[in-house]
């Protein structure tokens, strides 16, 4: 299957494009990226990842609320 996560660095790299496409402030997009980043329970086991499905759902919900 497809992995629904990308690295926080990859998400940050795309943040400006997403903000422009969705007509949102870059700070809002960065905050949503942070809120939808899954972090390993122990810092030395695993890497953090941004759950793209949850992030897109949060972006959609924000757009619907406008």
C-alpha positions in Angstrom: 0.0 0.0 0.0 0.9 3.6 -0.1 2.5 5.2 2.9 0.4 8.1 4.1 3.4 9.9 5.7 6.1 12.2 4.4 9.0 13.6 6.3 8.6 17.0 8.1 11.3 18.3 5.8 9.3 17.3 2.7 6.2 18.9 4.1 8.0 22.1 4.9 9.4 22.2 1.4 5.8 22.1 0.0 4.2 24.4 2.6 4.5 27.6 0.5 2.9 25.8 -2.6 0.1 24.5 -0.4 -0.5 27.9 1.2 -0.7 29.5 -2.2 -3.0 26.9 -3.7 -5.3 27.0 -0.8 -5.0 30.8 -0.3 -3.9 30.4 3.3 -1.2 32.2 5.3 2.0 30.1 5.3 2.0 30.2 9.1 -1.4 28.4 9.2 -0.1 25.7 6.9 3.1 25.3 9.0 1.0 25.0 12.2 -1.2 22.3 10.6 1.9 20.4 9.5 3.2 20.5 13.0 -0.2 19.4 14.5 -0.3 16.5 12.0 3.2 15.2 12.6 3.3 11.8 14.3 6.3 11.6 16.6 7.8 8.4 17.8 7.1 7.7 21.5 10.9 7.4 22.2 13.0 10.0 20.4 15.6 7.4 19.4 13.2 4.9 17.9 11.8 5.9 14.6 11.5 9.1 12.7 8.7 11.7 12.8 6.3 11.7 9.9 3.6 14.0 8.7 0.3 12.2 8.2 -0.7 13.5 4.8 -4.3 12.2 5.0 -4.9 13.9 8.3 -3.2 17.1 7.1 -5.4 17.2 4.0 -8.5 16.6 6.1 -7.5 19.5 8.4 -6.9 21.8 5.4 -10.3 20.8 4.0 -12.0 21.4 7.3 -10.4 24.9 7.5 -11.6 25.7 4.0 -15.1 24.6 4.8 -15.2 26.8 7.9 -14.4 29.9 5.9 
